[in-house]
Amino acid sequence: MSSNKTVIENGRFLVPGSVQPVLNGYMTIENDLITYIGEDKPAFEEGVLTVDGSRLLFMPGLINTHGHAAMSLLRGYGDDMVLQSWLQEKMWPMEAKFTGDDVYWGTALSVLEMLKGGTTTFLDMYDHMDRVAEVTEQSGIRAVLMRGAIGLCPEDVQNQKLAEAVEFARNWHGKADGRITAMLSPHAPYTCPPEFFMKFVQAAHDLDLPMHTHMSETRHEVEQNVADYGLRPVAHLEKLGMFTRPSLIAHGVHLNDEEIEILARYKVGVSHNPGSNLKLASGVARVPELLRAGVKVSLGTDGAASNNNLDMFEEMRLAALIHKGVSGDPTAVPAPEALLMATEYGAASIYLNNVGRLATGMKADFIAIDIDQPHLLPHSDLLSHAVYSASAKDVEHVWINGQQVVKHGKCLTLDEEEIRRKAQETFESLLKR
């Protein structure tokens, strides 16, 4: 690989968790890695690309650890409904009509929104995953992809879904210059019979891949699990062997103390989706207790049909605010912890050890926000501003794997005009089918 070097000068860099969380200085990127970050000006040869960082705040790219990208086509299609009714009456009938092309354009719409909003890595659990991988490859984004499988179907259909999940993982894990990794993903314990779930666990062992599923999103779901299997979901998944694999569960809203202790023991990550959980009235997850127990808590938007945007700044802000509100403790989730949930903890949750931080040797996945704006002044505490004041619309530049993919708010890798037009046309055609 020929050297591809960029030096960012006079920037401010967010390094949450360190003694000095805002560093004033320089950062060097060579090929796909950060090779220097510090206060002293690095030596570099003439002709190297330099970026003036004087009006910008640089931070790790945001990591969205749970979602269904193609569901952006159903944004606003079913709102203000109970989860089960929303799924059974609105989402599942429309999703049953989705073709591979529909998934492609819905995913392209989401990836465009995420890139422009500072999300550099996303997790996606859906169907027609080859088309999701295509968008990922073309756009330059980093992604953890999996064929989600609902097991409420005859055994031959179950086996076909499992085979598709395995084939997708085999074909795409490590592809797109290493930007795509795979997991195995039975949809949820309430949509997957135990035998079907256990086949996924075995496949995850065979392929040496992590697992992901929805769990304990609603109180009704937990009660149903007890009625059906005599166990709450955490003990149920423990019995089915899921936690013998590295695992990430989405939501984890309704957990008791014993369940939190089990998740901590098995090092299971929890993707906290505050926006979606609030909108669907699923409840508020016990995030401070999870963090205290040592559970890796990351942030996800869920699909744009239950959020209704993919703004990870908004998820950070919600995560920092709602736990203060429900606990009466203003220190419940401080701003630095919320930022870590959206970056470093996110990377750890999806088993990526080389993204999520601005540090020498890490992948160059980072973003710059324009801090020369009324709502981000004065520059009293820029980390606080990133969590409590900023939004996706403040993102000026985005780099992933050392490549700039958004410049002055414009996506360099995707045809935005075509995607907007195709997404609207696709939605209109779905309504007529």
N, C-alpha and C positions, 0 to 999 in steps of 0.2 A: 504493500500500500504506500503510495507516495505521500509524503508528509503534507498534512492539511492543517495549518496552524492558525489559530485566532487568539489575539490578546485583547481582553476587555480591560480598559483603563478607567481609573477614577470612578469605579463603581461602588455600590454598597451591596454587601452580600449577606444573606440570612443564613446563619449557622445555628439553628435551635439546639438547645441542649449543651452548648459550650459556654465557657466562662464569659466570652464576648460574643453575644448572639448576633450582633451586627458588625461586620468587618468592613472597614473602608480600605479599598486598595485595588488589587489586580487579580485577574484569573486568566490562565492560559489553557487553551484546548488544543490538543494535537490528535488528529484523526477522530476517534470516538471517545477519547478520555480527557478528564481534567488532569493536567500535569503540574499545575501550580495554582495555589490561591494564597494570597498574603498581602501584607501592607507594603512591602518593598517592591519597587518596580523591577520586573524581571528583565534580564538581557534578552534581546531578540534581534534577529537579522532584519535588514531592510527588506521591504516588500511583503512582510507578514501582514495579514489583514488585522486591523485594529478596530475596536468598537468603543465609541465614547459612551461611558456608562454614567456620566455625571448627573443625568436627570432620571436615572432608573434605579430600581431595586431588583437585584437578582436573587432568585430563590430556587430551591429544587423544584423540578416539575411536579405537579400534583398527580396523585395516584388514586384512581377510582376503582375500588376493589369489589364492586358488585354492580352489575347492570345487564341490560338486554338491549343492545344498541338499536336493533331494527324496530323496536317498539316506539321510536320517535315518530313513526308514521301514525301512531295512535294517540299522540299528544292531544289532550283535550277532548278525546272521543268518549271517555266515560269518567266523569268527575263526581266527587261528593257522594261516594257509594261505599258500602261495607265491602271488605276484601273479597269474600266468597262470591257475592253477587256481582261485583265488578269483574272478577275473573270469568264466572260462568255465563253471565249475560252479555258482557261487552267484549272482553279481551279474547277469550278462547274461540268464540265463533269467528271473529275477524282474523285471528292468527291462523286458523285452520285454512284460510284462503291464501295465505302467503306463499308465493313462489320464490325461487332462488333470486330472481331479479328484484322482487319486492324487498327481500332481505338486504340485497346489495345496496339499493338506494336508501333504505331506512338507516342502514349502518353508515353509509357515506354521509348522510345528514348529521348523524350523531358524532362521527369522528371529526367532521368539520367544526361542529359546535365545540367539541372538547378541545381540539387543537387551538382554536382561536381563544378559548377560555383558560389556557394554561395547563390542561391535563395532558401529560406526556405518556402515561401508561393507563390502560383500562383493562378490566376483566369482563369477559363476555360469555354468557351462558345462553345458548339459543339453538336453533335448527338452521340448516343450510349453511353450516359453518365454513365451508370452503369459500363461500362468497364473502363472509366476514373477513377471512384471512386475506382474500384478494384486496379488499379495501385497506386493510392493515399494511399489506406489502406496498401498495401504491402511495399511501399517505405519509409514510415515514414514522407513524406512531408506534409505540411499543404496546404489546397486548398479551394477556394470558387468556387463551381461548379454549372453549370446551363445548361439546355437543350436549346440551341439557336434555335429559330424558325423563318423560313422565311415563310411569309404568301402569297406568290405568287402561290396559289394552290386552288383547290375547297374547299368549306366550310367544307365538311366532313373530308378532310385531315387536314385543319386548326385545327378543333376540336380535332383530334387525337393528333396533335403536342402539343396543349395546355394541353391535358390530360396527355401526357408523361412528360411534364415539371412539372406539379403539382405532379404527382406520384413520379418522381425522387426527388423533394424537400422534399416531405413527408417521403420518405424512407431513405434519406441520411443526412438530416440536423442534425448536432450534432453528427454524427457517427465517427468511427475511433478515439476513445478517445477524441472526440471534435475537431479533426483536420479538419473535413469536415463541412463546412457550405454551405448553398444554397442561390441562388438568382433566380429571374425570369427574363427571357431575350428574349423579342421579338428582332429579329436580328437588325432591323433599321427601321426608319420611311419610307424609300424608298422601303423596301421589305415587309412591313407589312401594309395592309389597316387599316384605323382608327378603324373600329369596332373590328378587330382582336387585335390591340394594346390595346384597352380599356378592352378587356377580360383578358389580362395579368395584367393590372392594378388592376382589380377586384380580380383576383386570388392572387396577391401580398398582397392586403388588407386582404383577407380571411386567408392567411397563415402567415400574419404579417412578410413578408420578403422584403428585398430591391430589387431594379430593376437595370438592366444594359442593355445598348443598344449602338450600333454604332451611331454616330451623327456628322453631319457637317464635314465629312472627306475630301470631295472635294468641289470645287466651283460649279461643275456641279450638285452635289447632292442638294446643297442649292437652286440653280436656279430651279431645277426640283420640289422641294418641294413648292416653291412659285407658279410655273406654275400649279401644281396639286391641291394645297390646299389654295393658297392665303396667305400663311404664311411662314416665315422662320422656320427652324426646332425647335428652342427653343420655340417659341410661339406655334407652332403646338403641341409639346409634353406637354407644359403647358396646352393647351386646352384639350388634351386627358387625362389629370389627372395624368400623370406619376410622376410629382413632388410632388404629395400628398403622395408619398412613398419616403423613403430614396433612393436616386438614384446616380448612377455612369454612366457617359457617356464616351465612348471611342473616342478619337481623338480630337473633338472640335477645329478643325484647323481654320475653317472659321466662326468666331464669331465677331459680331459688339459690340459696347459699351453697347447698351441696352441689348443684350443677355447675356453679362458677368454679368451685374447687376442683371438680372433675376436668373441666376445660383447661384450667391452669396446669393440672398434673400432666395432661397429655399434650400441652403446648398448642392447643387448638386456637387459631385466630378467630376473631369476630369482626365481620364487616358491619359497622354501625351505619345505618341509613336514616338519619334523623328526619330529612325532608319527607321521604316516602312514608315513614312510620307515622309522622304527624298527619299527613294528608289522608291516609287510609285509617286514621284513628286506631292504629295497631297498639299504640302505647309508647312509653319512653324506656329505652333499654337502661340497665343498671351499669352505665359506663364507669362512674367513679369506683364502684365496687370491683368491676372487672379489672380496671387498671391497677387498683390496690392489690389485687390477687396475683398480678403479674401476667394477665392475659394480654396478648397483642391485640389491641383494638385499632382498626383502621376505619376509613370512611368510604362510603359508596353512595351513589345517587339513586341506585335502582334504575328502572327504565323511565324514559321521559313521559310515559303514560301515567305514572304514579308520582310525579315529582313537582312540576312538569318541565324542569330544565336540567341541564347537566353541569351546573355551575358548582364546582368543588369549593370555591371560596364561600359560597352560601352554606354548604355542608359544614365547613370549618366553623363558621360563625354560629350556626345552629348548635353544633356540638358543644361549643364553648358556652352558649347562652342557656339552652334548655335544662342542662343539669344543674346550673345555678338556681334556676327558677323552681324546679321541683324539689331540690334538696334544701333550699334556704341557705346554701353555703356558696358565697361568691368565689371561693377558691376551688370549687368542685372540679372544673376542667379549665385550667388557666390557658391563656393564649399560646404559650410555647408548646403545651401538651397537645392542643388542638392542631397546631401546625405539624407537629411530629406525627399525629394520627393520619394527616393527609399526605405525608411524605415518607419518612423513615419507617414508621410502623407499617405503613401500607406496603412498602417494598418487602419487609420481613414477612408480612401476612401472605404474600403471594410467592414467597420463596425466591426472590430476586435479591442477591446479596451485593450487587454492584450499582444500584441506583437508590435515589431517595435522599442523598446528602450532597452538599457541595464540599468535596474533599479530594485531595490528590489521589489518583488511582481509580476514582469512581467514573462511571459512564457519564458523558457530557449530556445529561438530560436536565435542562434548566430553562427558566423563563425569566423575563424581565417585565416588571410593571412600571408604568409611567407614574412617578410619585409627585410630578409637578402639577397637581390638580387640587382644587379647593378642598375636596373631601379627604385628601391625604396630607394636608398641611395643618399645623406646623410639623416638622419632622422630630417630634418629641420621642416617640418609640415606634420605630418602623416595623418591628415584629408585631406589635399590637395593631398597627394600622393594617398589616397584611391580613390579619384575622378578623378584626372588627369593622374595618372601613372599606376594604377593597372588594372588588367584584370581578367576575370574568371579563367584563368590558374594559378593565384597566390594563389587560395584557397587551404589551407592545410587540414583544419578540418571543419566539420559542425555538429552542434547539433540542433535538433528540438524536442520540448516538453521534453527537458532534456535528450534525447537519442542521442548518437553520431551516425550519419548516414554516414559520410565521415571521413576517417582517413588517413592521409598522402596521400590525393588525390584519395583514392580508396573508392568506394561506398560499404558500408557494408550490404545494404539491398536488392540490386538488382543484378542479374547475368548479368554483363556488356557484357561479351562475347556473351551470348545468345541473348541479346537485339540487339547488333550490327548486328549479323548474320540474325536475324529474320526481322529486319527493311529493310535490303538490299533485302532479299527474297521477302518481302511483296511489295516493290516498283516494283521489276521486274515482279511480278505476276499481279500487277495493270496495267502495260503497255500492258500485253497480253490479258486482259479481253475485 
